[in-house]
């Protein structure tokens, strides 16, 4: 384990379901991120939280809703997803966003059917 | 908008060869650049971090260089081993949100 833990590791959901992805870090980092990795495409930054405030939202559809209740936990709430949303969702954390100590979780492999 | 390009997209070499992976970026106003390794279906492991004021970083058989003015970085792997087989990702830290922008990666296969 890297210090960033993501659950579940795999998720299959229907287009009408509601589910949540969870990310947890106990590295003392104060910034957390959600990335999406689709086949044959670069990692795409979805959301950035710094000191529990959202500082970046890269035009992500509203069917993805992040939540950062404290500096150690980050959630991604999923609602009425599309098959093209199937991807590997990676969580990362860093210390003050400088890139030092940028640590990724193992990801959640999401399949939307 | 920062864009990161990695070439080649895939590389296959026999064990023991030295090899170079390339990364280029469009906006030279960066804080730092990182090289990551990703094994199939797994998360990313940070290999080397080069600050914008540095020219290179070394870790074991890995050496990464940075030429910020030309927007280029290279990752040199010496004496490659089958265990080095993975996808190598270059990421640039830039912008007001200090976010990482990733390249598409180079998929490396080292043949025994």
Contacts between the chains, C-beta under 8 A, distances in Angstrom:
chain1	res1	chain2	res2	distance
A	2	B	43	6.7
A	2	B	45	7.4
A	4	B	43	7.7
A	6	B	43	7.8
A	33	B	99	7.6
A	33	B	100	8.0
A	40	B	104	7.6
A	41	B	104	7.0
A	42	B	4	7.2
A	42	B	101	7.9
A	42	B	102	4.6
A	42	B	103	6.0
A	42	B	104	4.8
A	42	B	105	7.5
A	43	B	89	7.3
A	43	B	91	7.8
A	43	B	100	7.9
A	43	B	102	4.2
A	45	B	99	5.2
A	45	B	100	7.0
A	45	B	101	7.6
A	48	B	97	5.5
A	48	B	99	6.1
A	55	B	97	5.4
A	56	B	97	4.5
A	56	B	99	6.2
A	88	B	41	7.5
A	90	B	43	5.9
A	90	B	44	7.0
A	92	B	44	7.7
A	97	B	97	7.1
A	97	B	98	3.8
A	97	B	99	7.7
A	98	B	31	6.3
A	98	B	32	7.3
A	98	B	93	7.2
A	98	B	98	6.3
A	99	B	31	6.1
A	99	B	32	4.5
A	99	B	34	6.2
A	99	B	49	6.2
A	99	B	93	4.0
A	99	B	98	7.1
A	99	B	100	7.1
A	100	B	32	8.0
A	100	B	49	6.8
A	102	B	34	6.5
A	102	B	46	6.1
A	102	B	49	7.7
A	102	B	100	6.8
A	103	B	46	7.2
A	104	B	36	7.7
A	104	B	43	4.2
A	104	B	44	4.1
A	104	B	45	7.6
A	104	B	46	7.9
A	105	B	43	5.3
A	106	B	42	5.7
A	106	B	43	4.2
A	107	B	41	7.8
A	107	B	42	7.1
A	107	B	43	5.1
A	109	B	41	6.8
